Amino acid sequence: MMAQFDPTSREHLSHGGTFNTNIITMVAGLAGMKLYDEDAANHLNEFGERLRTGVDGAFEKAGMAGQATSLGSLAPAVWQKGRLVDSKRISRRAQSLMCLH
């Protein structure tokens, strides 16, 4: 099957790929990167902190074991009580539930 996409073949099928020849996406990405300065990063990270606080509060209010772990604007949920120091300390139960987020 893959031989059909071999560019050395005279009758090959072409495939643009995920980012190949997608000029509009690349131009939009470049424009976004020009706007994403330190102030924008700090503003986004503030939203991440609000999200973590809200997720932690929701777990507490529901009486469920869980917390938001994070870096910057990212805040995945871990279904375990007690602050995590590293990923090796995530319980087996929490690891099995991580597929839910």
N, C-alpha and C positions, 0 to 999 in steps of 0.2 A: 504494500500500500504506500509506504513512504517513498518508494521509487518514483511515484507519480509526481512528487514535489521536487525531484532532483533538478536543480537549475542547469546542470550540464546536459540534460536531455533536451532534444529539439522540441518535444511535445509535452513538456512539463506543465503542471498546473502551478499557478502562482498563488502565493499566500502572503497577505500583507503583514501578518503578525499582530501582536497586541499594540505595539507602538510604532511600527514601521508605516511610513507615509501618512501618519495621522497628524497632519500639520496643525489643524485647529486645536487639538488637544495639547500639542507641544507649545503653541503660542499662548494658550490659556495658562498652562503651567508656568511658563516664563513670566507672564504678567503677574501671576500670583506670587512667585518667588520675589519679584521686585517689590511687591507690597508687603511682604512678610519680613518686617524689620524687628528689632528688639522690642519696641513698644507693642507691636502686634502679637509677638510671642508671649510677652508678659500678660497681655489681656486674655489671650486664649488659655494660658495656664491658670489665671484667676477663675475662669469658668470650670476648669478641671477641679480646682479646689472646692468650689461650690458643689460640683457633682459628687465628689468623694464624701463631703459632709452630708449631703442628702441621702446617698446610698447607705452610709453608715447609720444615719438616723432611722432610715426605713427598716433596716435589719433589726435595730434595737427596739423600735416601736412594735414590730411584728414578733419580737421574742425569738428571732431566728439567729442561728450561728452564721455569721458572715461579715464581710468587710470589703471595702473598696481598696485595692492596692493600686499604686499609681506611680507615674512619672509625668510631670507636666500636665498636659490636657488628657492623658489616657487614664482611665479608671476602671479596669476590669474587676469583676466581683470574684471573691474567693469565699467559698462557703465554709468558713471556719472561724471560730472565735480566737482572740489573742493575736496581737500584732505579729506579723511575719518578719523574720530577719532575712531569710533567703528562700528560694524556691524549693530547696531540699526539705524544708520543714512543713510543707503543705501536706496535710493528712491524706491518706488514700481516699477517704470519702470525698474530701474537697476536690481531689484530682478527678474523681469520677464525675463530679457535678460540673466541672469547668466547661464541659461541652455545652452547657445550657446558655452561656452568654455569647 
